[in-house]
């Protein structure tokens, strides 16, 4: 009997502890939204203390609560796509300021996607846009233009294009004109990259040619013709081309089973 009583008492104690724990947890979850105003004050104090020089440009967004974590966006007043996340949990505040805001991950990722969609929607061309630097690495004037979405007059991003085309030495002229035509179309919708990577693919001939570090200057017809003609020459002892050397142009020409 004593053993049964001990067992029963242990079960009752376990039930009581579980009941209290769950009750406390439920009460905490139910009451959590009512603490939002206090959490907001703590977050604002944190921002004022840690980001003194930037705080006037910041706006604390709506605070949400989930899984015992209070969370909010801290948004740049000039551009909602430049923001970072601030969280409060167990009396500790953390944020993603360095990666998302200072280095500009949120705004640069958004701009990359927007420019890619602009090319896709207007020209039906698949392209990849990349910003080679983080936001804090650009000069202040350039940074302001990025934040204000004023990219038409500055060449600060790179583009990667894939073009399906014939790849034989006899087609060099047509190939140059095809590339030139596509670049003109890209410029017509105010897409002005700094560097171009162009991959030419020929499924029929099972060949591909990738050319990197091209610029608007090297994409001019005369220069591009020299580059294409040089690459397509089969002779391994061919004399080095000055345009390729001086502009640090890299290329890779694959054929047949190598593609």
SETI-308657 format. One line per 10 residues: number of its first residue (from 1); for each residue z, x, y of C-alpha. Coordinates in nm, 4 decimals, padded with zeros to 6 digits. Layout:
<recs>
NUM) Z X Y | ...
</recs>
This chain:
<recs>
1) 00.0000 00.0000 00.0000 | 00.0885 00.2792 00.2392 | -00.2552 00.4331 00.1806 | -00.4222 00.0956 00.2476 | -00.2234 00.0536 00.5675 | -00.3207 00.4020 00.6864 | -00.6852 00.3262 00.6136 | -00.6644 -00.0081 00.7934 | -00.4890 00.1516 01.0892 | -00.7530 00.4255 01.1045
11) -01.0329 00.1699 01.1024 | -00.8641 -00.0314 01.3755 | -00.8199 00.2816 01.5856 | -01.1828 00.3792 01.5366 | -01.2935 00.0270 01.6312 | -01.0757 00.0382 01.9425 | -01.2113 00.3752 02.0527 | -01.5704 00.2623 01.9917 | -01.5079 -00.0626 02.1773 | -01.3603 00.1187 02.4778
21) -01.6397 00.3782 02.4793 | -01.9169 00.1202 02.4617 | -01.7428 -00.0968 02.7157 | -01.7117 00.1949 02.9549 | -02.0761 00.2902 02.8987 | -02.1974 -00.0643 02.9591 | -01.9782 -00.0976 03.2674 | -02.1099 00.2335 03.4013 | -02.4713 00.1269 03.3457 | -02.4088 -00.2123 03.5073
31) -02.2308 -00.0673 03.8093 | -02.4636 00.2322 03.8548 | -02.7067 00.0577 04.0948 | -02.4168 -00.0237 04.3256 | -02.3475 00.3497 04.3746 | -02.6996 00.4120 04.5073 | -02.5902 00.4229 04.8719 | -02.3320 00.6918 04.7940 | -02.5877 00.8928 04.5949 | -02.8327 00.8620 04.8835
41) -02.5786 01.0196 05.1196 | -02.5212 01.3046 04.8744 | -02.8953 01.3643 04.8384 | -02.9495 01.3636 05.2150 | -02.6628 01.6103 05.2608 | -02.8225 01.8314 04.9944 | -03.1601 01.8253 05.1697 | -03.0072 01.9019 05.5105 | -02.8140 02.1938 05.3659 | -03.0837 02.3500 05.1483
51) -03.4065 02.2787 05.3397 | -03.3038 02.3069 05.7048 | -03.6442 02.4176 05.8360 | -03.8396 02.1549 05.6432 | -03.6041 01.8564 05.6456 | -03.7613 01.6909 05.9537 | -04.0900 01.6670 05.7636 | -03.9273 01.5021 05.4624 | -03.8578 01.1422 05.3718 | -03.6272 01.0422 05.0862
61) -03.7899 00.7712 04.8780 | -03.6398 00.4895 04.6710 | -03.3624 00.5983 04.4363 | -03.3891 00.4813 04.0759 | -03.1368 00.4993 03.7931 | -03.2140 00.5504 03.4251 | -03.0330 00.7184 03.1360 | -02.7437 00.8235 03.3614 | -02.9762 01.0007 03.6046 | -03.0407 00.9055 03.9677
71) -03.3888 01.0092 04.0750 | -03.6022 00.9911 04.3899 | -03.9181 01.1327 04.5433 | -03.8841 01.3444 04.8563 | -04.2144 01.2956 05.0370 | -04.3876 01.4858 05.3157 | -04.4228 01.2481 05.6124 | -04.7840 01.3559 05.6756 | -04.9094 01.3269 05.3184 | -04.7531 01.1195 05.0405
81) -04.9208 01.3385 04.7781 | -04.7051 01.6340 04.8774 | -04.3626 01.5641 04.7320 | -04.0916 01.6833 04.4961 | -03.8358 01.5126 04.2733 | -03.4619 01.5193 04.3368 | -03.2108 01.4152 04.0686 | -02.8364 01.3533 04.0544 | -02.6477 01.3663 03.7245 | -02.2877 01.4498 03.6397
91) -02.2122 01.5332 04.0047 | -02.4953 01.7907 04.0081 | -02.8124 01.7762 04.2162 | -03.1358 01.9435 04.1088 | -03.4905 01.9353 04.2453 | -03.8484 02.0502 04.1818 | -03.9007 02.1756 04.5384 | -04.0357 02.5229 04.4620 | -04.3067 02.4253 04.2133 | -04.4072 02.0807 04.3392
101) -04.3613 02.1151 04.7165 | -04.3480 02.4784 04.8284 | -04.6250 02.5859 04.5893 | -04.7976 02.2498 04.6391 | -04.8562 02.1507 04.2776 | -04.8535 01.7769 04.3548 | -05.0985 01.7839 04.6446 | -05.3342 02.0474 04.4998 | -05.3568 01.8659 04.1651 | -05.4350 01.5431 04.3492
111) -05.7025 01.7107 04.5622 | -05.8625 01.8701 04.2557 | -05.8842 01.5330 04.0832 | -06.0137 01.3586 04.3969 | -06.2910 01.6144 04.4514 | -06.3911 01.6042 04.0839 | -06.4143 01.2239 04.0958 | -06.6140 01.2402 04.4185 | -06.8738 01.4604 04.2481 | -06.8746 01.2457 03.9348
121) -06.9085 00.9154 04.1207 | -07.1736 01.0295 04.3698 | -07.3799 01.2745 04.1650 | -07.2909 01.1981 03.8031 | -07.2084 01.5654 03.7506 | -06.9062 01.6829 03.5565 | -06.7273 01.9554 03.7506 | -06.3892 02.1226 03.7536 | -06.2241 02.2074 04.0859 | -05.9460 02.4649 04.1104
131) -05.7427 02.6015 04.3994 | -05.6903 02.9727 04.3238 | -05.3751 03.0032 04.5370 | -05.0537 02.8056 04.5617 | -04.9967 02.6187 04.8882 | -04.7461 02.8701 05.0260 | -04.9986 03.1547 04.9847 | -05.2420 03.0057 05.2374 | -05.2187 03.0768 05.6114 | -05.0390 02.8120 05.8156
141) -05.3611 02.6818 05.9721 | -05.5214 02.6403 05.6291 | -05.2045 02.4858 05.4889 | -05.2059 02.2251 05.7660 | -05.5668 02.1359 05.6902 | -05.4803 02.0895 05.3230 | -05.1887 01.8616 05.4094 | -05.4078 01.6666 05.6537 | -05.6910 01.6399 05.3966 | -05.9271 01.8253 05.6323
151) -06.1168 02.0320 05.3773 | -06.4746 01.9812 05.4980 | -06.4833 02.2961 05.7113 | -06.2967 02.5393 05.4870 | -06.4040 02.7060 05.1626 | -06.0787 02.7508 04.9732 | -06.1376 02.6043 04.6278 | -06.3596 02.7041 04.3367 | -06.5911 02.4926 04.1261 | -06.7017 02.5136 03.7652
161) -07.0288 02.3351 03.6808 | -07.2032 02.2776 03.3489 | -07.5778 02.2131 03.3602 | -07.7981 02.1223 03.0648 | -08.1238 02.3132 03.1048 | -08.3906 02.5148 02.9306 | -08.3113 02.8858 02.8936 | -08.6217 03.0951 02.8439 | -08.7594 03.3704 03.0641 | -09.0669 03.1543 03.1302
171) -08.8436 02.8844 03.2814 | -08.6677 03.1076 03.5339 | -08.8306 02.9550 03.8415 | -08.7547 02.5990 03.7312 | -08.4010 02.7032 03.6474 | -08.3449 02.8508 03.9942 | -08.4827 02.5393 04.1615 | -08.2688 02.3140 03.9437 | -07.9514 02.5028 04.0374 | -08.0527 02.5081 04.4050
181) -08.1103 02.1323 04.3984 | -07.7689 02.0634 04.2464 | -07.5926 02.2869 04.5005 | -07.7673 02.1041 04.7854 | -07.6496 01.7707 04.6442 | -07.2929 01.8994 04.6242 | -07.3069 02.0141 04.9864 | -07.4486 01.6760 05.0907 | -07.1192 01.5062 05.0001 | -06.9122 01.7692 05.1845
191) -06.8076 01.9655 04.8782 | -06.7993 02.3292 04.9930 | -06.6510 02.5637 04.7309 | -06.5637 02.9263 04.7853 | -06.6791 03.0507 04.4450 | -06.8997 02.8883 04.1823 | -06.9000 02.9291 03.8071 | -07.2174 02.7828 03.6594 | -07.2669 02.7354 03.2874 | -07.6214 02.6624 03.1755
201) -07.6538 02.5118 02.8290 | -07.9581 02.4573 02.6133 | -07.8721 02.2643 02.2985 | -08.2346 02.2683 02.1845 | -08.2557 02.6477 02.2050 | -07.8915 02.6965 02.1074 | -07.8239 02.9207 02.4063 | -07.5831 02.9317 02.6992 | -07.5567 03.1362 03.0158 | -07.2382 03.1493 03.2233
211) -07.2459 03.3097 03.5685 | -06.9228 03.3638 03.7626 | -06.8310 03.4575 04.1224 | -07.1381 03.3024 04.2776 | -07.1196 03.2141 04.6480 | -07.3412 03.0190 04.8862 | -07.5045 03.3481 04.9832 | -07.5824 03.4599 04.6273 | -07.7053 03.1074 04.5497 | -07.9785 03.1365 04.8094
221) -08.3163 03.1128 04.6372 | -08.4210 03.4769 04.6716 | -08.0863 03.6147 04.5570 | -08.0442 03.3657 04.2741 | -08.3970 03.4430 04.1515 | -08.3107 03.8124 04.1278 | -07.9869 03.7350 03.9434 | -08.1482 03.5016 03.6896 | -08.4463 03.7319 03.6308 | -08.2185 04.0302 03.5783
231) -07.9922 03.8516 03.3306 | -08.2800 03.7161 03.1255 | -08.4415 04.0579 03.0759 | -08.3961 04.1588 02.7112 | -08.3949 04.5372 02.7730 | -08.0428 04.6802 02.7419 | -08.1396 04.9852 02.9507 | -08.2371 04.7800 03.2556 | -08.1434 04.9217 03.5961 | -07.8271 04.7704 03.7464
241) -07.8934 04.4972 03.9998 | -07.7409 04.5589 04.3459 | -07.6730 04.1907 04.4169 | -07.4766 04.1557 04.0935 | -07.2870 04.4799 04.1519 | -07.2016 04.4295 04.5183 | -07.0861 04.0696 04.4697 | -06.8910 04.1365 04.1503 | -07.0930 03.8754 03.9642 | -06.9997 03.8379 03.5988
251) -07.2180 03.6771 03.3368 | -07.2295 03.6028 02.9672 | -07.5501 03.5189 02.7840 | -07.5100 03.3799 02.4327 | -07.7879 03.3026 02.1907 | -07.8369 03.1243 01.8583 | -07.5336 03.1357 01.6308 | -07.3159 03.2964 01.9007 | -07.2970 02.9805 02.1120
</recs>
